[in-house]
Amino acid sequence: MPIPAAAAEALAALLGPRFSTSAADRDLHGQSESYHRAPPPDAVAWPETTDEVAQVAAICHAHRVPLIGWGTGTSLEAQAMATQGGLVLDMLRMDRVLEIRAEDMQVSVQPGCTREALNTELRATGLFFPVDPGANASLGGMAATRASGTTAVRYGTMRENVLALQVVLADGRVIRTGTRAAKSSAGYDLTSLFVGSEGTLGIITELTLRLHGQPEEVAAAVCGFPTLEQAVECVTATIQSGIPMARIEFIDADVVRAFNTFAGTRMHEGPHLMVEFHGAPASVKGDAEAFGALAGEFGGTGFDWATTPEARAALWKMRHNAYRSCLALRPGATAVVTDVCVPMSHLPAAVAAAAEDIRAEGLLGPMVGHVGDGNFHAQILVMPGDAAELAAAKRVATRMAERAIAVGGTITGEHGVGIGKRPLMRAQHGDAVSVMAAIKQALDPESILNPGKLVPEVN
Amino acid sequence: MPIPAAAAEALAALLGPRFSTSAADRDLHGQSESYHRAPPPDAVAWPETTDEVAQVAAICHAHRVPLIGWGTGTSLEAQAMATQGGLVLDMLRMDRVLEIRAEDMQVSVQPGCTREALNTELRATGLFFPVDPGANASLGGMAATRASGTTAVRYGTMRENVLALQVVLADGRVIRTGTRAAKSSAGYDLTSLFVGSEGTLGIITELTLRLHGQPEEVAAAVCGFPTLEQAVECVTATIQSGIPMARIEFIDADVVRAFNTFAGTRMHEGPHLMVEFHGAPASVKGDAEAFGALAGEFGGTGFDWATTPEARAALWKMRHNAYRSCLALRPGATAVVTDVCVPMSHLPAAVAAAAEDIRAEGLLGPMVGHVGDGNFHAQILVMPGDAAELAAAKRVATRMAERAIAVGGTITGEHGVGIGKRPLMRAQHGDAVSVMAAIKQALDPESILNPGKLVPEVN
């Protein structure tokens, strides 16, 4: 459904050249990093203020135009794709760090600010924002997806690190959720409701984030294991022992092969853990030794310590580029990315079953994981146009999700629902899905906000 | 409005003697620990299973009977009082610890289980549940109120420590929110929505809680300060310095006087901090020394270390009994208890302004605070029946709340809204109140769940 002329005129009058229906702009905002494909949106807008977002929403609401938020376009379940047409709202011009309140360990930012840009601004304060999904995503997008990543095991996810939001509702009203207080019992937790709602309940126009002290000492290392099972069992034992890991990442032999081929490493082609410790020098030393001893019990060998900040940066850059390196293992391929998260005690069995399933289907699916919180991914490589292969990859993904549900886990630990996980929502949540639908209908009765995403059985 | 005969018959048929309309049972469930007064409920029920709760809800829904959850009756804003009549659901017979999953650091409990009963069951596991509001409250009630208390500065509030819930909805449907995974991005965060909803959206019938490792070493101490301002500034400096306090509690001279009079202490009658450190022996030693040095800078003297577990238990028991000790300062009095929480940098000014305001109104209002997260309370003592005094106390409470809002804080850090904070909700939340109302109406269209509480402008 193209945008009604009256709506397009109102949007053009409001935004001038920052409203576009050109094919180039639309195509740029119709891309996806994963296997999902959809036609481009009907138009793109680049608001610069909350008030403009509110006016855009009011126009879209009046004319029933779907409104889809867009950050850096790095979501993996098509959250930012205009699957029902409509207007994509590119938030990247609202990218300012509004106020750093160092004494309260808080910052207010606009949604288009990326996590790396924020941390660059914070460098001199002794504080940092820890949530790190790998991609240099926008903070608004990270909140909308309830993103997490490598450091969540220590610092929590966006759920724990967003203190308050400013949100534009479906009809253009602007609200603030939460306060600057560290905690509150003053009514429904609307901040938590909007975090993870993937733009289906409102458009985030400002975020108040918790900051953390930059650790006095940081140590990072890579360590190899004879088998996948031993590596993952080492993770479970580490977490259960209470060693306060800042990062504990699993990579399998295929990922190591990708690193060796495309990132210039010369690692043994077997499963590895990548770990990091934060804290006072004495405790970092103690934690690293305790981990080393545990790793040894599970056959861990060949510790390679990144001793300089540059070496650590290179290490985590390599990890963050794993997605692209693994894509390069099969030129031309795209990926079906799984994202289950299970209770720690079920992690070894879940990873082993996934590996076996991928092998049995004859697929190539390198696995990585933020395994310290039970979350791991298979990046199943499929060739565009190969329907049989895509179907096989989706079968594996569905079985991984079903096994996760069976042990009390979740179908998505951090990537969100979008359209990819939507068919599995009822299997995970049962009748709670109808509560989600009731909330969606209460807050967006015309269903203009990212329609067709997240909540199943609602248009 | 009495309960319709058909509803009473259905409830009696379902529950037998566990449904009562006797004056004694009703009176017992019409009490409040604070100044709020309301007639007793029309009836009381003691369900023993989730299915019974579901059937009770269905009956109440069909007959539009208000349904109010009841735990230990220790809420401070009349959350459990039947202000519009109806049925009080006493959850204390659903008090079992259902499953301890030590390897996942989780436990499943029924809502009537108290935090002390849970920790007694956990003693042998090396794990504990940290949230500690003072009262030995039921865990269901703590979740419903989004309670926190003395340890929130280190371990978080109920928001951070409830992983999932089973909830009976207004019409008797039963849902599960959340999973056993450490994190999830699978849709709206219903767990966070029900935590803190004070029984207005559903009745909690099961909780999955996060557990923490019992600290290897614990150290606790009391330390006096020359002035209130210096004590509170020491707190702000401590938190900003990053010392990982397990507890940091402020008590003013009036509270010390209550302790000296009723708890047998012989402390100097001035402001004090009560602190606790958790961790490995070396880090506890280092943290305690770092705090000691900081306290010295702010005039802290007379450190009294509780070196044995018994001494520590006595110390925190005294703190937990502060409410009753302070009530005893004025025999026959009841209390208007304030509960603001402000950003750390505003804490010293907020505490000083409250003290001055109480003094100016000629009131006695001992102050305590979980000041490590910016939360403090004045327990303003009023004589029942003295309308002028009650009005003065409410004026002070309202001004404290308004000052908190003005600096980005909250009207309630942990006690919740109930009926006491309801008139201030719009001042804090603005139009976000209408989002709360929309959610309330979507999930409880007949408004049978704890009607008249929390959400203003909704019956």
Interface residues (C-beta under 8 A of the other chain):
Chain A: R101 E103 D104 M105 Q106 T145 R146 A147 S148 A152 T157 R159 E160 L169 R173 V174 I175 R176 T177 T179 R180 A181 A182 K183 S184 S185 A186 G187 Y188 D189 L190 S192 L193 V195 G196 S197 L201 G213 T236 Q240 G242 A280 A282 S283 G286 D339 C341 V342 P343 M344 S345 D373 G374 N375 A404 I405 V407 G408 G409 T410 I411 T412 G413 E414 H415 G416 V417 K421 M425 Q428 H429 G430 D431 A432 V433 S434 V435 M436 A438 I439 Q441 A442 L443 L454 V455
Chain B: R101 E103 D104 M105 Q106 T145 R146 A147 S148 A152 T157 R159 E160 L169 R173 V174 I175 R176 T177 T179 R180 A181 A182 K183 S184 S185 A186 G187 Y188 D189 L190 S192 L193 V195 G196 S197 L201 G213 T236 Q240 G242 A280 A282 S283 G286 D339 C341 V342 P343 M344 S345 D373 G374 N375 A404 I405 V407 G408 G409 T410 I411 T412 G413 E414 H415 G416 V417 K421 M425 Q428 H429 G430 D431 A432 V433 S434 V435 M436 A438 I439 Q441 A442 L443 L454 V455
